[in-house]
Amino acid sequence: MRTLVVVRSLKMGGMERVAVNLADAFAQAGNESHLLCFRQVDKPFVPEHSEVEQHHLALRWWSRLTGIGLFLELLARLILNPLVKRSLFIGTGIMGGVVFRLWLKAFEHRHGRVDRIVFRGIGTFELVWSFRDDRARFVLENILHVGETNWRRRLFARCLYHRRHLVTVSQGVAESVREAMRAWHFRPASLEVIANPCPLESIHRQMIKPEPDLPEEPYIVNVARLVPAKDQALLLRAYARSGVVLPLVLLGDGQERSRLEALARELGIDERVIFAGQRANPYPWMHHARLFVLSSRFEGMGIVLFEALACGTPVLSVDCPGGIREILKGELEASIVPHDEESLAEDIRAAVKGEKPTVKESWLDDFRPETVANRFVGQS
């Protein structure tokens, strides 16, 4: 089959990494795989499989060039957005959808008809929300926070989700969509749960690549953006309380970095906490760690958990809404701890005792690329 994965950009981030992994998974499963992004960035994620053909569409530029797109964008920016917060996409996405359809028509003239189109992430939906096609699947990467039930949220939901084939990455995300359906009065054409793929072979190749900054001694690692949702502040407090002397490495960057550095100093653990920044290849850091810890307030799925397991590293995660229990099931349920400082500290202390335990690859069978790819192309 011919597949097309569409994503806003290929910057370094979990959602973007999964978009590339899915394009690779389609190729690995024997499909003709294409990957399209709307914004070019420095040092983008790139597919592992040479069979994946990459494309770029300067969507915003072409939309503005039509004149109508520029008018709708200015209308939304100057009038609608000041009145209704976060509504700029309503103006830009109308012509964005038209431009994408024209691009798709030209693409299919060259390559043939596409059997499955997969849009990854709400930010991508917003850019082309007027586009509708029965072959399209719109993947929600994270839980929907229902909160308000006013007309603004209902309008947004009608634009982005109504009568579309929605795919969620976990049952937890699917349940949040069902709650939103009741609150925001929309009905998708279908709602399916398909997990993100875990590219085992690729991870195994990348995790043994040299990394000059790796600590020589055993350490604990967290890989995530430094933002409130990932709650590294809880991890720092729990780590300080645990009394563990193994260094703690925070791999990632973001708006919370200066606050977290200040917290580490306040807790007296700054000499044992390493802020390693964002890395293009996080897998050596996961592979050489004694323990991987997730401290998030919520996770759509928590792909870093199966990535750490693929690297042969045991994991520990606080219990949170989303999809972590679809990874940490069976024997791995013991890796889930209550979402509080004392419980996390106690389990960190217990987890680093003794030798590093063996991780079973069979725990990742549900996330193998071929399995996930076949779920997408097998949908009618």
DAVEN-V300589 format. One record per residue. PSI is psi in degrees with one decimal (none if undefined). D_CENTER is the distance of its C-alpha to the mean C-alpha in Angstrom with 1 decimal. Layout:
psi: {PSI;PSI}
d_center: {D_CENTER;D_CENTER}
This chain:
psi: {159.2;123.1;152.0;117.9;129.1;130.3;150.6;-48.2;174.6;36.0;168.7;110.7;161.1;-46.3;-42.1;-38.7;-39.2;-35.4;-44.2;-42.3;-38.0;-41.7;-42.1;-40.9;-40.6;-43.8;-42.5;-31.4;3.2;12.7;160.0;110.5;132.5;147.2;124.6;132.8;154.5;-17.4;130.2;142.2;161.4;142.4;58.5;160.8;142.1;149.4;150.1;-37.8;127.5;-18.4;-18.3;122.5;126.1;146.4;154.5;132.5;115.3;76.0;-48.6;-40.8;-47.5;-36.0;-45.1;-35.5;-24.2;-16.2;-50.3;-41.8;-41.6;-41.6;-46.3;-36.7;-44.9;-39.6;-45.3;-40.5;-41.1;-26.8;-55.9;-49.3;-39.3;-29.3;-38.7;104.7;144.3;26.5;8.4;-35.3;-25.5;-37.3;-46.1;-31.5;-16.6;-58.4;-25.7;-41.8;-37.7;-45.1;-41.2;-41.5;-40.5;-41.3;-44.1;-40.0;-44.1;-39.6;-46.6;-27.1;-34.7;-41.5;-17.9;169.7;136.9;133.7;-33.7;129.1;126.1;114.8;128.3;119.5;144.2;-37.1;-32.1;-42.8;-45.3;-34.3;-22.0;32.0;-20.7;-10.8;130.3;137.7;137.4;-17.5;-11.2;139.2;130.8;112.2;123.2;119.1;-20.0;165.3;148.8;126.5;105.9;-58.7;-112.3;150.1;33.5;179.2;-30.2;-46.1;-36.6;-38.3;-47.0;-43.6;-38.4;-39.2;-43.5;-31.3;-24.4;129.6;28.2;156.3;105.2;141.2;131.0;153.9;-5.9;164.0;-33.3;-42.2;-40.9;-40.3;-37.7;-33.0;-42.1;-38.8;-42.3;-35.4;-41.8;-37.8;-37.2;1.1;54.3;160.7;115.5;160.2;-33.7;161.6;114.5;147.7;118.2;119.7;161.1;149.2;146.4;105.9;78.1;-48.6;-42.0;-44.7;-42.0;-35.1;-41.8;-28.5;-17.6;5.3;147.3;140.5;107.9;-23.1;1.4;135.8;145.0;-26.5;162.4;149.8;165.8;143.6;146.4;129.4;110.6;160.6;145.8;80.5;160.3;-37.5;-26.8;-13.4;47.8;-17.2;-40.9;-42.5;-43.0;-43.5;-41.8;-40.0;-43.0;-42.1;-32.3;-28.6;5.6;137.6;-11.1;137.9;152.5;122.4;124.8;110.0;110.6;173.5;166.7;-175.1;-21.3;-0.4;-49.5;-37.6;-39.0;-38.1;-40.7;-38.5;-40.7;-40.5;-42.3;-37.2;-7.5;25.8;10.5;-27.3;-17.7;-5.3;125.6;116.1;98.1;-6.0;-176.0;137.1;139.0;-33.1;95.9;-9.3;-36.8;-35.6;-37.9;-43.4;-40.4;-5.3;152.2;-30.1;139.7;133.0;130.7;128.9;19.4;154.5;-28.1;155.9;129.2;-47.2;-43.8;55.1;-26.7;-23.7;-48.9;-23.2;-43.0;-42.9;-39.1;-27.8;0.7;19.6;130.0;153.2;158.3;131.8;139.5;151.2;127.7;157.8;149.9;-135.4;15.2;-30.1;-13.1;-15.5;-48.2;76.2;169.2;-127.2;-29.4;-7.1;-26.5;-13.0;-2.7;130.4;155.2;150.3;67.6;159.2;-45.9;-44.7;-42.5;-41.2;-45.3;-41.9;-31.1;-45.2;-43.3;-35.7;-27.4;2.7;143.7;-163.2;157.8;120.2;159.6;137.3;131.2;127.9;-24.9;-21.7;-18.4;10.1;-36.1;-15.3;12.8;140.2;-42.8;-38.0;-46.5;-45.1;-42.8;-29.0;-40.2;-48.9;-15.9;-11.6;142.6;none}
d_center: {25.0;23.7;19.9;18.1;14.3;14.0;11.5;12.6;12.6;11.7;11.7;10.3;6.8;3.7;2.9;6.6;7.2;6.2;8.4;11.0;11.0;11.7;14.4;15.8;15.9;17.9;20.2;20.6;21.7;24.3;23.1;23.6;20.1;19.3;16.4;16.9;15.6;17.3;17.3;18.4;17.5;19.1;17.8;15.1;13.1;15.6;16.0;18.0;20.2;22.9;23.3;20.1;21.6;19.8;20.8;20.5;21.7;22.6;22.1;23.1;26.2;27.4;27.0;29.1;31.5;32.5;34.1;33.0;29.4;30.6;32.8;30.1;27.8;30.8;31.7;28.4;28.1;31.7;32.5;29.6;27.0;29.6;30.6;27.3;24.5;21.2;23.0;23.1;20.9;23.6;25.9;23.8;22.0;25.4;26.5;23.0;23.1;26.7;25.9;23.1;25.5;28.2;25.9;25.1;28.8;29.7;27.0;28.4;31.9;31.1;28.9;29.8;28.2;24.5;24.0;20.3;18.1;14.4;12.7;8.9;8.1;11.0;11.8;12.6;14.7;16.6;17.9;19.5;20.0;23.6;22.8;23.4;23.9;24.2;22.4;19.1;16.2;13.7;10.4;9.2;5.7;7.6;11.3;13.9;16.3;19.6;21.9;24.2;25.8;27.6;28.3;25.7;22.8;24.6;25.0;21.3;20.5;23.3;22.0;18.3;18.6;22.3;23.6;20.4;19.1;15.9;13.5;11.4;9.3;11.8;15.3;14.4;12.4;15.3;17.8;16.5;16.9;20.3;21.2;20.2;22.3;25.3;24.9;24.0;26.2;24.2;24.1;21.7;23.3;21.5;18.7;17.3;14.9;13.4;11.3;8.8;11.2;12.3;14.3;17.1;19.6;17.6;16.5;20.1;21.3;19.2;19.8;23.5;23.5;25.5;24.1;27.1;25.8;25.0;27.1;30.0;30.2;27.8;25.0;22.2;18.7;15.6;12.6;10.5;11.0;14.5;14.0;15.8;13.0;12.6;16.4;17.6;20.9;21.3;20.6;23.3;25.8;25.4;25.7;28.8;30.2;29.8;32.2;30.3;31.4;28.7;26.8;23.3;20.9;18.0;15.9;14.1;15.4;15.5;17.9;18.9;20.1;23.8;23.9;22.5;25.0;27.7;26.9;27.1;30.5;31.6;30.8;32.7;30.0;29.2;31.0;28.8;25.4;24.0;21.6;20.5;18.3;15.4;16.0;15.3;15.8;14.8;16.1;19.8;19.0;17.5;20.3;23.1;22.1;24.2;21.5;17.8;17.3;14.5;15.8;13.2;14.8;12.1;8.9;7.5;7.9;7.9;7.3;9.4;12.1;12.7;12.4;15.0;17.1;17.0;18.5;21.2;20.4;20.9;18.4;19.1;16.9;18.1;18.2;15.9;14.9;12.1;11.8;12.9;16.3;15.3;14.7;17.5;20.3;23.8;24.9;21.6;22.2;24.3;21.3;20.4;22.4;23.2;21.3;24.2;25.5;28.5;26.8;24.0;26.8;28.9;26.3;25.4;29.1;29.6;26.7;28.0;31.5;32.9;31.5;27.9;27.5;26.7;23.4;23.9;21.9;22.8;20.3;17.6;19.6;17.5;14.5;16.7;15.8;19.1;18.7;15.4;16.8;20.0;18.5;17.3;20.6;22.7;22.1;25.2}
